[in-house]
Amino acid sequence: MTKKVFTALGLMSGTSMDGVDLSLIKSDGFSQFTTILNRYEKFDHKLQQNLMILRDKILNPRDLEKYSDEIKKIEREVTLLNGKIIEKTLSKNDYKIDLIGFHGQTIFHDPKEKVSIQIGNGKLLSQITKKIVVSNFRNQDLINGGQGAPLTPIFHKLIFSLINKKFKISFPTNIVNIGGITNMTQIIDNDINGTNIYAYDIGPGNCLIDEWVRKNSSQKIDKDGKLANSGKVNELILNQAIDNFTINSYDNSLDVKDFDLSFIKGLSLEDGCATITKFTAYLIARGIENLNKINDINPKINLICGGGRKNIFLINSINEYLDNKKTKIENIDNFDFDGDFIESQAFGYLSIRSFLNLPISFPSTTRCKTVTVGGIINKNF
């Protein structure tokens, strides 16, 4: 029986809070997948600043109530902006979309309290676009005992099956997404049902580097790792940070608020960038190798996606810290996928699975008790 192929639009705003990634895809929610287009729309400076200030204010679930009026105001702005981006995209193309996967902007994530808040009003976006919008992807996983993250592994499994078929890259493999936080999916074989995949948050990604650059310069990121490359690593501070920070278990998802910059206070912009990038690289490398040992796999390749893959200093440092030099680090762009848009594509794909009542998270990916169908379906037109 031929499965229906849906056209879905995925929207993703990451921890950098700099804009929206949009991807238009076609998929049956199982094994078929085609990318139609990818685009990025930048937030204006004021909205980005307001989002960052809001995120910094919310330290616990009580603050969600305390700042509820402010949250609603900014949520409306974010939703209206996403609506304009969709209208702008579709007006230039004659695409008929079935679904919109609207991740929203994370402002608070605490799986211990079973709370993960992504601002973005699915009902309002559905009303604006006259489309079915799937939103709030994380809540059901949290209710079911999961961490609410990472949610992209089932999509990682799909795209690696396509890479395996086209480029003959053998199983098992790791897909490492270096966004604000670094998460990794370990794909054991080609079973399309979501089994035999493991996923974990393994450390910071760009969050510490970006924060350091923003606080100490007029720049927003260390483009290509040039600042770090021009600085000198403070080995004493780096070694103390490595000794003092230990991830005892990879079963818990991470948030940008789990890390801070206090240990590099007083360093120059460049030296601080070099030191914090080395610290980030060390944690990523250890995460990769520790989880390879825990799950007893020996992948021949680590496919890297997310904005961090462009930071040459970071990638070179990860390579230096990896003990197993036979495992290559490869940019996913080399295999016909744009590493900037894996997550926005994923939420388009997850919207289809949610609409079909198919699971999007699994005990081996988020530590939920049973396979979980996530996402709220909004039809408000």
Secondary structure by P-SEA (a helix, b strand, c coil): cccbbbbbbbbbbcccccbbbbbbbccccccbbbbcccccccccaaaaaaaaaaaaacccaaaaaaaaaaaaaaaaaaaaaaaaaaaaaaaaccccccccccccccccccccccbbbbbccaaaaaaaaccbbbccccaaaaaacccccccaaaaaaaaaaaaaaacccccbbbbbbbccbbbbbbbcccccccccbbbbbccccaaaaaaaaaacccccccccccccccbbbaaaaaaaaaaaccccccccccccccccccccccccaaaaaaaaaaaaaaaaaaaaaaaaaaacccccbbbbbcccccaaaaaaaaaaaccccccccccccccccccccaaaaaaaaaaaaaaaccccccccccccccccbbbbbbbcc
